């Protein structure tokens, strides 16, 4: 005497459906979707995921050999570190602490003028983006006054002096990226260990 039972319900694998359905036969691997339309959509969805993964892999392989891509990546990590280091501090130039405005990592000596100082921590500080950095081209006079107060005249004169032009290669950008990534982690670690202010 054979016992008849219904196949266990499954959930349709097409992300646009996900309804439960009863397969027509037991253990049918191809019975993944509830209707023929869902099967077609799921096949297309799976293919798109595969090609997206392939595209990401190709893009990563291409970018890994592109100095300009690594330059931007290193700069973004450096800027992120500056913003983390100066979090809560006022704009270096106008001293605003308004919360409803955009801030950036503003360079005292612009990157276009000295590539040697683009990743220099003494040369870069939190600055209000629209007013000082963009509208007033860095608002450099009060910026310099603030730098002298922070580091002294001698350090500022060194920043203003001549610097050998670096020849950054991909390995240099990768090293800079990792260096400032570690510095951000160290800042977070120090913040976690700081005693509560009562």
Beta strands, then each sheet from edge to edge (+ up, - down):
strand 1: 9-11
strand 2: 20-22
strand 3: 103-107
strand 4: 124-128
sheet 1: 1+ 2-
sheet 2: 3+ 4-
end
